[in-house]
């Protein structure tokens, strides 16, 4: 009987640990908007937020807070890549390193890697 109890407690602990490590709580960078006016398309990305925050908060909430590094507008030179990106998608963006002095800051995206989403 004691062995069964130990096994049950061990299984329960492992289940809780697995649920606690879910990707839903993982922080990342999410696309909040896309704009294709003018010469170069742009995406607006909010940094270091959870998927839940990306789904439940508005861009204006992040723009109003005191952390100027929360939001970045990236100029996407590859139009085909821009067309593949989706609002709400988690991405990793590598920029050219030059940041325009605006609010929010703007950068030119050198590379964008999308993380798959299941929202279609």
N, CA and C of each residue as an Amber inpcrd file, in Angstrom:
protein
   360
   0.8150000  -1.1950000   0.0000000   0.0000000   0.0000000   0.0000000
   0.8610000   1.2630000   0.0000000   1.9410000   1.2760000   0.7360000
   2.8210000   2.4380000   0.7610000   3.4620000   2.6860000  -0.5950000
   3.7930000   1.6250000  -1.3220000   4.3970000   1.7690000  -2.6450000
   3.3950000   2.4130000  -3.6010000   2.1410000   2.0260000  -3.5180000
   1.1120000   2.6110000  -4.3750000   0.9540000   4.1010000  -4.0950000
   0.9950000   4.4670000  -2.8470000   0.8750000   5.8750000  -2.4680000
   2.0650000   6.6800000  -2.9940000   3.2570000   6.1110000  -2.8830000
   4.4640000   6.7820000  -3.3780000   4.3670000   6.9650000  -4.8900000
   3.9250000   5.9280000  -5.6000000   3.7670000   6.0180000  -7.0550000
   2.7470000   7.0950000  -7.4290000   1.6330000   7.1440000  -6.7170000
   0.6050000   8.1380000  -6.9850000   1.1510000   9.5540000  -6.7690000
   1.8760000   9.7520000  -5.6720000   2.4610000  11.0650000  -5.3960000
   3.5020000  11.4380000  -6.4530000   4.3060000  10.4670000  -6.8680000
   5.3120000  10.7260000  -7.8910000   4.6640000  11.0880000  -9.2210000
   3.6170000  10.3720000  -9.6070000   2.9200000  10.6580000 -10.8590000
   2.2590000  12.0350000 -10.8100000   1.6630000  12.3680000  -9.6730000
   1.0210000  13.6680000  -9.5120000   2.0560000  14.7880000  -9.6030000
   3.2110000  14.5990000  -8.9870000   4.2760000  15.6080000  -9.0400000
   4.7840000  15.7900000 -10.4570000   4.9860000  14.7040000 -11.1820000
   5.4490000  14.7920000 -12.5630000   4.4290000  15.4930000 -13.4510000
   3.1550000  15.2040000 -13.2360000   2.1030000  15.8490000 -14.0120000
   2.0880000  17.3460000 -13.7480000   2.1960000  17.7420000 -12.5000000
   2.2260000  19.1670000 -12.1440000   3.4530000  19.8580000 -12.7220000
   4.5880000  19.1770000 -12.6980000   5.8060000  19.7400000 -13.2590000
   5.6610000  19.9360000 -14.7600000   5.1050000  18.9530000 -15.4460000
   4.8970000  19.0490000 -16.8900000   3.9530000  20.1880000 -17.2260000
   2.8690000  20.3280000 -16.4910000   1.9150000  21.4010000 -16.7420000
   2.5460000  22.7570000 -16.4480000   3.4060000  22.8350000 -15.4560000
   4.0610000  24.0840000 -15.0980000   5.0700000  24.5360000 -16.1350000
   5.5590000  23.6150000 -16.9410000   6.5490000  23.9480000 -17.9760000
   5.9040000  24.1360000 -19.3370000   4.6490000  24.3610000 -19.3790000
   3.9260000  24.5240000 -20.6360000   4.4300000  25.7310000 -21.4040000
   4.3600000  25.6840000 -22.7370000   4.8320000  26.7840000 -23.5670000
   3.9170000  28.0000000 -23.4840000   2.7020000  27.8430000 -22.9410000
   1.7990000  28.9870000 -22.8160000   2.3970000  30.0790000 -21.9390000
   3.2150000  29.6880000 -20.9390000   3.7660000  30.6780000 -20.0320000
   5.1190000  31.2010000 -20.5200000   5.6190000  30.6600000 -21.6210000
   6.8990000  31.0840000 -22.1570000   6.7830000  32.4900000 -22.7430000
   7.7260000  33.3320000 -22.3920000   7.7190000  34.7050000 -22.8970000
   8.3490000  34.7400000 -24.2850000   7.8850000  35.6680000 -25.0960000
   8.4210000  35.8110000 -26.4370000   8.0280000  37.1410000 -27.0340000
   8.3290000  37.3100000 -28.3040000   8.0170000  38.5310000 -29.0440000
   6.8950000  38.2230000 -30.0210000   5.8360000  39.0320000 -30.0120000
   4.6400000  38.7580000 -30.8060000   4.3070000  39.9230000 -31.7380000
   3.8630000  39.5740000 -32.9520000   3.4380000  40.5790000 -33.9160000
   2.0510000  41.0760000 -33.5310000   1.9150000  42.3900000 -33.3580000
   0.6220000  42.9780000 -33.0080000  -0.0550000  43.6560000 -34.1850000
   0.7280000  44.1190000 -35.1520000   0.1140000  44.7410000 -36.3230000
   1.0560000  44.6620000 -37.5150000   0.4580000  44.7960000 -38.6910000
   1.1890000  44.8300000 -39.9530000   0.6940000  46.0380000 -40.7330000
   1.6290000  46.7160000 -41.4170000   1.2550000  47.8980000 -42.2020000
   2.0470000  47.8780000 -43.4980000   1.3450000  48.0290000 -44.6040000
   2.0150000  48.0140000 -45.9000000   1.6720000  49.2810000 -46.6830000
   1.9880000  50.4110000 -46.0820000   1.7890000  51.7110000 -46.7370000
   3.1630000  52.2470000 -47.0970000   3.2920000  52.8360000 -48.2530000
   4.5800000  53.3930000 -48.6500000   5.4840000  52.3490000 -49.2810000
   6.7710000  52.5740000 -49.1460000   7.7560000  51.7460000 -49.8300000
   8.0390000  50.4090000 -49.1410000   8.1320000  50.4060000 -47.8330000
   8.5650000  49.2170000 -47.1000000   7.5010000  48.8020000 -46.0890000
   7.0750000  47.5310000 -46.1420000   6.1040000  47.0610000 -45.1410000
   6.7320000  47.0240000 -43.7460000   5.8630000  47.1360000 -42.7390000
   6.3220000  47.1800000 -41.3490000   5.4820000  46.2270000 -40.5000000
   6.1250000  45.6920000 -39.4620000   5.4030000  44.9350000 -38.4430000
   5.6810000  45.5930000 -37.0920000   4.6890000  45.5820000 -36.2360000
   4.8550000  46.0910000 -34.8790000   4.9210000  44.8990000 -33.9450000
   6.0110000  44.8210000 -33.1840000   6.2760000  43.6750000 -32.3210000
   6.3500000  44.1310000 -30.8730000   5.6680000  43.3870000 -29.9920000
   5.7710000  43.6200000 -28.5490000   6.6840000  42.5390000 -27.9930000
   7.6670000  42.9460000 -27.1960000   8.7200000  42.0520000 -26.7120000
   8.4360000  41.4860000 -25.3230000   8.9210000  40.2690000 -25.1240000
   8.9610000  39.6080000 -23.8080000   7.6080000  39.5500000 -23.1170000
   6.6170000  39.0280000 -23.8410000   5.2930000  38.8450000 -23.2460000
   4.8730000  37.3870000 -23.4330000   3.8790000  36.9800000 -22.6710000
   3.3570000  35.6140000 -22.7910000   2.3350000  35.5480000 -23.9220000
   2.0530000  34.3450000 -24.3490000   1.0260000  34.1670000 -25.3770000
  -0.3200000  34.6860000 -24.8800000  -0.5970000  34.4980000 -23.6090000
  -1.8550000  34.9820000 -23.0290000  -1.9300000  36.5120000 -23.1110000
  -0.8290000  37.1840000 -22.8090000  -0.8150000  38.6520000 -22.9190000
  -1.0030000  39.0810000 -24.3740000  -0.3770000  38.3600000 -25.2910000
  -0.5090000  38.6980000 -26.7110000  -1.9490000  38.5520000 -27.1790000
  -2.6610000  37.5970000 -26.6250000  -4.0460000  37.3580000 -27.0290000
  -5.0480000  38.2590000 -26.3210000  -4.7030000  38.7570000 -25.1400000
  -5.6950000  39.4570000 -24.3210000  -5.4420000  40.9450000 -24.1070000
  -4.2840000  41.4390000 -24.4950000  -3.9980000  42.8590000 -24.2840000
  -3.9110000  43.5730000 -25.6260000  -4.1410000  44.8590000 -25.6060000
  -4.1020000  45.6350000 -26.8460000  -2.7310000  46.2910000 -27.0020000
  -2.4080000  46.6260000 -28.2330000  -1.1510000  47.3120000 -28.5130000
  -1.0790000  48.6300000 -27.7520000  -2.1830000  49.3410000 -27.6590000
  -2.1800000  50.6360000 -26.9700000  -1.7850000  50.5030000 -25.4950000
  -2.1050000  49.3780000 -24.8770000  -1.6910000  49.1680000 -23.4840000
  -0.1720000  49.1400000 -23.3620000   0.4900000  48.4970000 -24.3090000
   1.9520000  48.4310000 -24.2710000   2.5780000  49.7680000 -24.6690000
   1.9420000  50.4970000 -25.5600000   2.4720000  51.7970000 -25.9700000
   2.3510000  52.8350000 -24.8600000   1.3740000  52.6810000 -23.9660000
   1.1490000  53.6590000 -22.8890000   2.0370000  53.4230000 -21.6800000
   2.6400000  52.2430000 -21.5460000   3.4240000  52.0070000 -20.3270000
   4.7670000  52.7400000 -20.3940000   5.5090000  52.6940000 -19.3180000
   6.7450000  53.4750000 -19.1990000   7.9550000  52.8270000 -19.8560000
   7.8700000  51.5670000 -20.2160000   9.0150000  50.8640000 -20.8000000
   9.0440000  51.0740000 -22.3090000   9.9310000  51.9160000 -22.7770000
  10.0100000  52.2490000 -24.1980000  10.5200000  51.0800000 -25.0460000
  11.0850000  50.0610000 -24.4080000  11.6240000  48.9210000 -25.1410000
  10.6070000  47.7990000 -25.3400000   9.3890000  47.9930000 -24.8950000
   8.3570000  46.9590000 -25.0480000   7.9420000  46.7620000 -26.4980000
   7.9290000  47.8260000 -27.2660000   7.3780000  47.7980000 -28.6240000
   8.4300000  48.2860000 -29.6110000   8.5490000  47.5830000 -30.7400000
   9.4370000  48.0100000 -31.8190000   8.7060000  47.8420000 -33.1420000
   8.8820000  48.8130000 -34.0200000   8.3710000  48.6950000 -35.3890000
   9.5410000  48.2620000 -36.2600000   9.3780000  47.1380000 -36.9470000
  10.4240000  46.6240000 -37.8310000  10.0350000  46.8440000 -39.2800000
  10.9530000  47.3920000 -40.0640000  10.7880000  47.5350000 -41.5040000
  11.2230000  46.2060000 -42.1130000  10.3440000  45.5850000 -42.9000000
  10.6060000  44.2670000 -43.4730000  10.8970000  44.4520000 -44.9620000
  12.1460000  44.2510000 -45.3410000  12.5540000  44.4700000 -46.7290000
  12.1130000  43.3470000 -47.6620000  11.9210000  42.1510000 -47.1100000
  11.4960000  40.9840000 -47.8940000   9.9620000  40.9370000 -47.9120000
   9.3600000  41.3610000 -49.0190000   7.9020000  41.4490000 -49.1150000
   7.2510000  40.0730000 -49.0120000   7.8790000  39.0400000 -49.5830000
   7.3270000  37.6830000 -49.4880000   7.2800000  37.2210000 -48.0350000
   8.3360000  37.4910000 -47.2880000   8.3480000  37.1450000 -45.8690000
   7.2670000  37.9160000 -45.1330000   7.1580000  39.2100000 -45.4060000
   6.1200000  40.0340000 -44.7780000   4.7350000  39.4140000 -45.0050000
   4.4690000  38.9610000 -46.2140000   3.1630000  38.3800000 -46.5380000
   2.9030000  37.0690000 -45.7970000   3.9510000  36.3550000 -45.4320000
   3.8050000  35.0870000 -44.7000000   3.5410000  35.3000000 -43.2110000
   3.9900000  36.4120000 -42.6790000   3.8530000  36.6650000 -41.2410000
   2.3970000  36.9430000 -40.8860000   2.0120000  36.5080000 -39.6720000
   0.6320000  36.6760000 -39.2180000   0.5930000  37.4730000 -37.9210000
  -0.4200000  38.2980000 -37.7970000  -0.6460000  38.9980000 -36.5330000
  -0.9170000  37.9410000 -35.4680000  -0.2790000  38.0810000 -34.3140000
  -0.4100000  37.1130000 -33.2370000   0.6720000  36.0540000 -33.2470000
   1.5020000  36.0460000 -34.2900000   2.5700000  35.0510000 -34.4050000
   3.7460000  35.4280000 -33.5160000   4.3160000  34.4110000 -32.8870000
   5.5240000  34.6170000 -32.0910000   6.7160000  34.5970000 -33.0370000
   7.5860000  35.5890000 -32.9060000   8.7190000  35.7180000 -33.8150000
  10.0110000  36.0290000 -33.0550000  11.1000000  35.7700000 -33.7350000
  12.4060000  36.2220000 -33.2810000  12.9470000  37.0910000 -34.4010000
  13.2710000  38.3340000 -34.0800000  13.7210000  39.2860000 -35.0980000
  15.1640000  39.6730000 -34.8130000  15.9890000  39.5730000 -35.8530000
  17.3660000  40.0610000 -35.7910000  17.4000000  41.3160000 -36.6440000
  17.7960000  42.4240000 -36.0500000  17.8070000  43.6920000 -36.7860000
  19.2130000  44.0140000 -37.2640000  19.3070000  45.0180000 -38.1070000
  20.6110000  45.4400000 -38.6290000  21.4480000  46.1510000 -37.5720000
  20.8390000  46.5060000 -36.4630000  21.5640000  47.1600000 -35.3760000
  21.3230000  48.6490000 -35.2850000  20.8200000  49.2350000 -36.3540000
  20.5270000  50.6650000 -36.3500000  19.1040000  50.8770000 -35.8530000
  18.9380000  51.7290000 -34.8520000  17.6100000  52.0050000 -34.3100000
  17.2780000  53.4750000 -34.5160000  16.1460000  53.7170000 -35.1930000
  15.6950000  55.0870000 -35.4230000  15.1210000  55.6570000 -34.1270000
  15.4000000  56.9040000 -33.8580000  14.9620000  57.5470000 -32.6280000
  13.5260000  58.0260000 -32.7740000  12.6050000  57.1350000 -32.5470000
  11.1820000  57.4540000 -32.6100000  10.4980000  56.7410000 -31.4550000
   9.2430000  57.0080000 -31.2860000   8.4880000  56.3410000 -30.2380000
   7.2430000  55.7190000 -30.8590000   7.1620000  54.3930000 -30.9650000
   8.1650000  53.4060000 -30.5620000   9.3540000  53.4000000 -31.5050000
  10.4800000  52.8460000 -31.0280000  11.6590000  52.7990000 -31.8820000
  11.4030000  51.9640000 -33.1410000  12.1350000  52.2740000 -34.2070000
  12.0150000  51.5440000 -35.4600000  13.3800000  51.0040000 -35.8540000
  13.3630000  49.7870000 -36.4110000  14.5920000  49.1380000 -36.8580000
  14.3180000  48.4280000 -38.1700000  15.3810000  48.1220000 -38.8940000
  15.2540000  47.3440000 -40.1250000  15.5180000  45.8840000 -39.7660000
  14.5630000  45.0240000 -40.0950000  14.6900000  43.6010000 -39.7890000
  15.6380000  42.9530000 -40.7900000  16.6750000  42.3360000 -40.2790000
  17.6180000  41.6180000 -41.1290000  17.1520000  40.1740000 -41.3240000
  16.5790000  39.6140000 -40.2580000  16.1060000  38.2290000 -40.2950000
  14.9120000  38.1000000 -39.3520000  13.8760000  37.3820000 -39.7910000
  12.7060000  37.1390000 -38.9530000  12.4040000  35.6470000 -38.9970000
  12.3720000  35.0460000 -37.8280000  12.0200000  33.6320000 -37.7210000
  10.6900000  33.5220000 -36.9930000   9.7140000  32.9460000 -37.6690000
   8.4090000  32.7540000 -37.0620000   8.3500000  31.4350000 -36.3330000
   7.6460000  31.4240000 -35.2270000   7.4120000  30.2030000 -34.4650000
   5.9900000  29.7800000 -34.7870000   5.7990000  28.5410000 -35.1390000
   4.4930000  28.0850000 -35.6440000   3.3760000  28.3420000 -34.6340000
   2.2160000  28.6880000 -35.1890000   1.0210000  28.9000000 -34.3930000
  -0.0960000  28.0770000 -34.9990000  -1.0490000  27.6980000 -34.1780000
  -2.1920000  26.9120000 -34.6390000  -3.4590000  27.7100000 -34.4520000
  -3.6330000  28.7870000 -35.2400000  -4.7840000  29.6620000 -35.0430000
  -5.5690000  29.8570000 -36.3300000  -5.4880000  28.9390000 -37.2680000
  -6.2210000  29.1110000 -38.5290000  -7.5680000  28.4750000 -38.5030000
